[in-house]
Amino acid sequence: MPRSGTGSAGLLASGAGLIAVAYGLVRYGYGLQLPQLTEDFALSPGIAGAIASGSFGAYCVAALAAQRLIGRRGAGVVLWSAAALAASGASLVAVSWSTGTLALGVLVAGSAAGAASPALVVAVASTVREPLVARAQAMVNAGTGIGVAVTGAVTLAAPQAWRPLWACAAVAALLTAAAVDRRTCWPPGPRLRATTGEVVGRSGGSAWGRPCAARSSPPSPPAPAAQPCGPSVATSSPPPAGCRSGPPLHCGASSVLRPSSAR
């Protein structure tokens, strides 16, 4: 069942933080820091544009793959995949020593946003109460502006501090993903056999977190009392349709009515 307002608020804050990292820092950070990166790596306009285009291409591929992976493994696995992509890509950028390592790190980190968004959509929809889901989704997506603002401010204040900024982004990606996983009421999903892909059971949406308790369903209405066949003693009304005359019997779906044998 949906969690309390405190749990939902924690999910919104951590979800916005993950979006701030995945979009504002590791996806758009390359463009904001491009003047300094061009100076440090002697990037030509063609190479700089190719790296940016590759980052957007990786984002599209990750978004398509995340949609399929959510149905097969659960949204929680996709959430941690996004965190792993962001952390590994940002770490590689932070320690990059050549144009090739810089480009690879930017491509890997840029793909994280494509996986983070679908996972957070499921997290919010399964945790926040229905009337507030649309507003909650908007609040989580507002993290992009926060990340861009932080990256821009740091870049303007200290352009040469791009390596520590990417290192902080790697750590923040893992911390915010852990906070989201902890506060999310994951829906149940299929659990697959690792070798054959055969569905062998049901598990929560996260490989580490625990799924939400099943939502309570409304109680079933009581079954109608069995009605005796034969004329009613109190009202002398005719017997119900489908009942035979004779000794009182009980009507119901389990009654088998045999036609009388012809005399």
N, C-alpha and C positions, 0 to 999 in steps of 0.2 A: 504494500500500500504506500501511497506517497508519504514522504517524510515530513517532518515538522518544518515550520517556517525558518527556524535556525539552520536546519540542514540544507534547505533550498537556498538560503542566502549564502552559505558557504560554498555550495556548488556554483552559484552565479559568480562569486568572487574568484574562485579558482579557475572556472571555465574562461572568464574574461582574461585572467592572467595567462592561461595557455594560449589563447588566441593572440594576445599581445606578443608573446614570444614567437609563435609560429608564423604570424603575419608581419607584425611591426618590426621585429628584430631580425629573424633569420630569412624572411622572404624579401621584404622591402629594404632591409638594412644595406644590402649590397649597392643598391642604387643611391642611397643617401651617402654612402661612404666612398662612392666611385672616384671622386677627385683624389682622395688620399691613396686609394688602392692603385689608381693609375700611376701615381708618382712612385709608389713603392715597388710595383711590379713592372713598370714600363709597358703598360697595356696600350695596345693600339686601339683606335675606335672600333675596328672590326672585331677584334677579340673581346673587347668589353661588351659589345652588343651581342656577340654569340653566347657569352656566358649568361647574360640576362635572358636571352631567348631560351636557352637551355633550362634555366630555372623555371620559367613559366611552363615549358613543355613537361618537365618533371612533375610540376604541380598538377597538370591535367591528367597525366598517367596515374598518379597516386590517387586522385579523386575517383577515377573510374575503378581502380583496383579496390579501393576502400568499400565501394558499394557492394561488390561481390563478396569481399571478405567478411563484411558485417553479417550477411546471410549465412555464411558457412561457419564462422568462428565466433561471432559475437562482437558487439560494439566495443567492449572493454579491451579485447585484443587489438582492435584497430586503434584505440586510444593510445595504448602503449607502443604500438608500431610508430605512430606519429611522434611520440616523445623520443623514441630511439632514433628516428631519422633526424629530428631537430638536434638532439644532443650530439650525435656522431658527426653530422655535417658541420655544426657550429664549432665543435672541437677541432675538426680538420682545418677549418678556416683560421681558427685562432693560432694554430701552429704551422700554417702553410709556409712553405719555403720556396715555392715555384708557382708559375702561372697554372700549371696543370693541377697541383694540389688545391690551389685556390678555387679553380673552376669546379673540381670534383666536389669540394666541400659546399660550395654555393648551390650546386645542383641537388645534392642530397638534402641539404637543409631546406631548400625551397620546396621540395616535395612533401615536407611534413605538414604544411598547411592543408594540402589536399586530403590528407587522412584525418586531420584533427577536426575539421568541420563536420563531416558525417557522424563521427563518433559523439561529438558534443550535442548534435541534434537529437540523437537517441537518448543521451544522458539526461538532457533537460526534459524531453517529452515523457520519460518514464519516471521522473522524480518530482517535477513541479505539478501542482494541481492544474487541472485542465483549463480553467478560465484564465490562468496566468502564463500559459506556455508561450504564447506569441510574444508577450512582453519580456519574458525571461530570455527567449532566444535573441531578441534585440539587444538586451543588456550584455549578453555574452559576446555577441559580435562587435559590440562597442570597444572591446579590448584591442581591436586593430588600431584605432586612433590613439589609444594609450601607448601602445608599443611604438608607433611611428613618432609620437611626440617625445618619448624618452630617447629613442635612437637619434632623432634630429637634434635634441638639446645636447646630448653627449658629443655628437659629431661637431657641432658648432663650438662647443666649449673646449674640446680636446680632440682634434681630428686624428692625431697619432695614437689615440688610445683605442683603436678599433679592435686590437687583439684581446685586451681584457674584456671588452664589451661582448665579443663573441663567446668568450669563455664563460662569462656570467650567463649568457643566453643558454648555453648547454646545460648548466646546472639548473637554471630556472625551468627549463622544459621538463626535466625529470621531477622536480618538486611540485610543479603545478599539476602534472599528470597524476601523481600520487594523491594529491588533494582531491582532484576530481573523482578518481576511482573510489576513494574512501567515502565520499559524500553522495555517490550516485546509487540509486535504487535500480540496479540493472535488470532488464527483463530477461526471462529465460531464453536460451537459444540452443541450437543443436551442438552436440559434442561429437567430433569426428574421430575415427581411428586414424592415428598418425600415418600408418603405412598405406592403407587402402582408401581412405576418405569415406569409409562407410559410417553412416550415422549409428552410433551405439548408445546414445542416451541423451539426456538433457542436462545442460549446465548453465550457470549464470553468464552474463555478458562479458565478464572479466575473467581472465585466467588467474588473477591474484585475489581480487575482491570477492565478496560473497554476494550472491544474488538477493534481490529484494524478496521478502516474504510474499507468498501468493496473495493476491487481492481477494478479499472475502466476497463470495457471491451471495445474493439474497437467498434466504431459505425457500425451499420449494413448498408450494401450497400443500396442505394435507390432502391425502387421497380421500375421495368421497366415500362415505360409509356404504357398505353393501346393502342393496335394497332387496328385501324378500320378494319372491315371485308369488303370484296368486292374488286374489282379491284383497284389497285393504279392509281390515276389520273395522277401522274407525270410520272410513268414508264410504266403504263399499264401492270404491272406484274400480274400473277394470284393471287387469294386470298390465304392467308395462309391456311395451312392444318387445317381441322376441322371447318372452317368457311363456312357458307351458303351464297349462292349468294342472292342478294336482297338488301334491304335498309341497309346502313352501321350500323353495330353493333360493340360492343367492345369485343375483345377476352380476355380471362382470365380464372382463375380457377373457378370463380363463374358462368361462362356462362353455361347454360344448353341447350344442343342441342337436339332438338326433331326431330326425323326422319319425313320427309314429308309423309303425308298420301297418300297411293296408290290411284291412280285415277281409 
